[in-house]
Amino acid sequence: MKIQKKHSLNLRGHQTSVSLEPQFWHAFKYIADQKKIGINALASEIDEGRVPQAGLASSIRLYVLTHYQKQAT
C-alpha cells in the first residue's frame, strides 16, 4: 500500500507539486539541508537533469536512492 502526500514546490518561479512517500520526502529534505540549499533549489537541479519521460517525483526518488547508494560505497 502506497501512502503518499502531495508537496508543493517552486521550480524557477513555477508552482508544481509532487506526491512522495514520507520517507522519500524526509530524505529529500535532509539531503537539501546537507547541501545547504533549499528544497526548491534541489528540486530545480533534479528537474533540469531529468529526462523528459521521467516524472519529477520519480526523479526525486531516484536522486535520493542514488545519494544513499553512493554513501554506502
C-alpha positions in Angstrom: 0.0 0.0 0.0 1.4 3.4 -1.0 1.0 6.3 1.4 1.9 9.4 -0.4 1.5 13.0 0.4 1.4 15.9 -2.1 4.0 18.6 -1.5 4.2 22.0 -3.2 7.4 23.1 -4.9 8.5 26.2 -6.8 10.7 25.4 -9.8 12.3 28.5 -11.2 9.2 30.6 -10.5 6.6 27.9 -11.5 4.5 26.2 -8.8 4.2 22.5 -9.0 3.6 19.6 -6.7 4.9 16.1 -6.2 3.4 13.1 -4.4 6.1 11.3 -2.3 6.1 8.8 0.4 7.0 10.4 3.8 10.4 8.5 3.9 11.4 9.9 0.5 10.3 13.4 1.4 12.2 13.4 4.7 15.3 12.1 2.9 15.0 14.7 0.2 14.8 17.5 2.7 17.7 16.0 4.7 19.9 16.0 1.5 19.0 19.6 0.8 19.9 20.5 4.3 23.3 18.7 4.0 23.9 20.6 0.7 22.9 23.8 2.5 20.3 24.6 -0.2 16.6 24.8 -0.1 14.3 22.1 -1.3 13.1 24.2 -4.2 16.7 24.7 -5.4 17.4 20.9 -5.1 14.2 20.1 -6.9 15.2 22.5 -9.7 18.6 20.8 -10.0 16.9 17.4 -10.3 14.3 18.8 -12.7 16.9 20.2 -15.0 18.8 16.9 -15.1 15.9 14.5 -15.7 14.8 13.0 -19.0 11.5 14.4 -20.3 9.8 11.0 -20.0 10.5 10.8 -16.2 8.2 12.4 -13.8 9.6 14.8 -11.2 8.5 12.6 -8.2 10.2 9.5 -9.7 13.3 11.6 -10.4 13.4 12.7 -6.8 13.1 9.1 -5.6 16.0 8.0 -7.9 18.1 11.0 -6.7 17.6 10.0 -3.1 18.3 6.4 -3.8 21.5 7.2 -5.7 22.6 9.6 -3.0 22.5 6.9 -0.4 23.9 4.2 -2.6 27.0 6.5 -3.2 27.3 7.0 0.6 27.3 3.2 1.1 30.2 2.5 -1.2 
